[in-house]
Amino acid sequence: MGFSTISALIDHVRARVDHSGLTDPELLIMVNDGQRRLRREYPLPFFQSRQTGTISVASPQTFLIPSDAQTLSRLYVYPSGEATLVQGITYFTALEQYSGATGEQVPSRWSQYGTVGYLFPPLTSAAQYEVYYQAAPAEFSSVTASNALLANLPEALEWSTVGEYHLSTGELKLSEQYFRKAADSIKALLREGEWAEESRMSAIPTTPGALRRRR
């Protein structure tokens, strides 16, 4: 079953929970809660994005976290044109481990603190970078809105919205039941293999050059 707009999905949810008194604004809140839940729990390829830029020589050495990023997945740095996958680490652990460390041609770790990413130890020269991340979905602001989640996973979004409704009414067992339905519909598609391959390919560096992984 598909829905061309949120209006159609909302009508379907209203009928499914048998609550004609639910208003469109109330249901829009539940739809947005439902899509945030799905996006938080599953790496959906149509919400993957990429940012590129240049990291300059500085101390501390930083790059900006994309403003629409919900979670970061991979960071590639390109010293001398060679793609290097830099491993993530928690910020305060990095501060302890790399306190007083001098610069290197290739950083060993990266970390996020607030809206800024940090390299440890810092690069000795400027380099290009690519960061791959899961973008936070735009919230539905009206009943005429649509997005990639509605277009690709309407059933999962419906189940998740129904789950949010039952969660709001304190019916925890029912909410979990519908959240599982949403999960099952996503997993069924992921098992088909197409999305898994698309997700893997979207995180492969786009700049030519041998790929190195820092340990």
C-alpha positions in Angstrom: 0.0 0.0 0.0 1.3 3.4 -0.9 0.4 7.0 0.0 1.0 10.0 -2.3 0.9 12.4 0.6 0.8 12.4 4.4 -2.9 13.3 4.3 -3.7 9.8 2.9 -1.5 8.1 5.5 -3.1 10.2 8.3 -6.6 9.2 7.3 -5.6 5.6 7.2 -4.0 5.8 10.7 -7.0 7.6 12.1 -9.2 4.8 10.9 -6.9 2.1 12.1 -6.8 3.3 15.7 -10.6 4.1 15.5 -10.2 7.6 16.8 -12.1 10.1 14.5 -11.4 12.9 17.0 -7.7 12.9 16.3 -6.8 16.1 14.5 -4.4 16.4 11.6 -1.9 18.5 13.6 -1.9 15.8 16.4 -1.3 13.1 13.8 1.4 15.0 12.1 3.3 15.1 15.4 3.0 11.3 15.6 4.1 10.8 12.0 7.2 12.9 12.6 7.9 11.0 15.8 7.4 7.7 13.9 9.8 8.7 11.1 12.5 9.9 13.5 12.3 6.5 15.2 12.7 4.6 11.9 15.5 6.9 10.8 17.3 6.6 14.2 17.2 2.8 14.2 17.8 1.9 10.6 20.5 3.1 8.1 18.1 3.9 5.3 20.1 4.6 2.1 17.9 7.3 0.8 18.8 9.4 3.8 22.5 9.0 3.4 24.5 12.0 2.4 28.1 13.3 2.0 30.0 16.4 2.7 33.5 17.4 1.4 35.9 20.1 2.3 39.4 21.0 3.2 41.0 20.6 6.6 43.6 23.3 7.2 46.7 23.1 9.4 45.6 24.4 12.8 45.5 23.4 16.4 43.1 22.0 17.2 42.4 20.6 13.7 38.7 20.6 13.0 36.0 20.2 10.4 32.3 21.2 10.6 29.7 18.6 11.2 26.9 18.8 8.5 24.0 20.8 9.9 21.5 18.1 8.8 23.5 15.2 10.2 21.8 12.8 12.5 24.7 10.3 12.8 28.1 10.3 11.2 29.2 7.0 9.6 32.6 7.4 8.0 35.4 10.0 7.6 37.9 9.8 4.8 41.0 12.1 4.7 43.1 12.5 1.5 46.7 13.3 2.3 48.7 13.3 -0.9 45.5 12.2 -2.7 45.3 8.8 -1.0 42.0 8.0 0.7 42.4 7.1 4.3 39.5 5.8 6.5 39.9 7.4 9.9 38.4 5.6 12.9 36.1 7.3 15.3 36.7 7.7 19.0 34.9 9.5 21.9 36.0 13.0 22.3 37.3 12.8 25.9 39.0 9.5 25.3 40.8 11.2 22.4 41.9 14.1 24.6 43.4 11.7 27.1 45.1 9.5 24.6 46.5 12.2 22.3 47.4 14.9 24.9 50.6 16.5 23.7 50.8 14.5 20.5 52.6 16.1 17.6 51.2 16.2 14.0 51.2 13.3 11.6 50.8 13.1 7.8 47.7 11.0 8.5 45.4 11.3 11.6 44.7 8.2 13.6 41.3 9.1 15.0 38.5 11.6 14.7 35.9 12.6 17.2 32.8 14.8 17.5 32.1 17.4 20.1 28.9 19.4 19.5 28.8 20.6 15.9 32.6 20.2 15.3 34.7 17.2 14.3 38.3 16.9 15.6 41.3 15.0 14.2 43.9 13.3 16.5 46.7 13.8 16.1 46.5 16.8 13.8 47.7 16.7 10.2 51.0 18.3 9.4 49.6 19.7 6.1 46.2 20.6 4.7 44.1 17.8 3.2 40.7 17.2 1.6 38.1 15.2 3.5 34.8 13.4 2.9 32.4 12.7 5.7 29.4 10.3 5.1 26.4 10.6 7.3 22.8 9.9 7.9 20.8 13.0 7.3 17.9 13.8 9.6 14.7 13.6 7.6 12.8 16.9 7.0 9.7 16.9 9.2 6.3 16.8 7.7 4.9 20.4 8.1 1.6 19.9 6.3 -0.7 17.1 5.2 0.3 17.7 1.5 4.0 17.0 2.2 5.9 14.0 1.0 9.5 12.7 1.3 11.6 9.7 0.5 10.5 7.7 3.5 6.8 8.0 2.5 7.7 7.1 -1.1 9.8 4.1 -0.3 8.5 2.8 3.0 4.8 3.9 3.4 3.8 0.7 5.3 6.7 1.1 7.8 5.9 4.7 8.4 2.2 3.8 9.0 3.1 1.1 11.5 5.5 3.4 13.3 2.9 6.2 13.5 0.3 3.8 14.9 3.0 2.7 17.4 3.5 6.3 18.4 -0.2 6.8 18.9 -0.4 3.8 21.3 2.7 5.0 23.1 1.0 8.4 23.7 -2.0 6.6 25.2 0.1 4.4 27.5 -0.7 1.2 25.6 2.9 0.0 25.7 2.3 -3.5 24.5 0.4 -2.3 21.5 3.0 0.3 20.7 5.7 -2.4 20.7 3.6 -4.6 18.5 3.4 -1.9 15.8 7.0 -0.9 16.1 7.9 -4.5 15.4 5.6 -4.5 12.4 7.5 -1.4 11.1 10.8 -3.1 11.8 9.7 -6.3 10.0 8.7 -4.4 6.9 12.0 -2.7 6.7 14.0 -5.8 7.3 12.1 -7.7 4.6 13.3 -5.1 2.1 16.9 -5.1 3.5 17.0 -8.9 3.1 16.3 -8.5 -0.6 19.9 -7.3 -0.9 19.4 -4.2 -3.1 19.4 -1.7 -0.3 22.2 -3.4 1.6 24.4 -3.0 -1.5 23.3 0.6 -2.1 24.1 1.4 1.5 27.6 -0.2 1.2 28.4 1.6 -2.1 27.3 5.0 -0.9 30.1 5.0 1.7 32.9 4.2 -0.7 35.2 7.1 -1.2 34.7 9.0 -4.5 38.2 10.3 -4.9 40.6 8.0 -6.8 43.4 6.5 -4.9 44.3 3.5 -2.7 42.2 3.2 0.4 44.0 2.9 3.7 42.5 2.3 7.1 44.2 3.7 10.2 44.3 1.3 13.1 
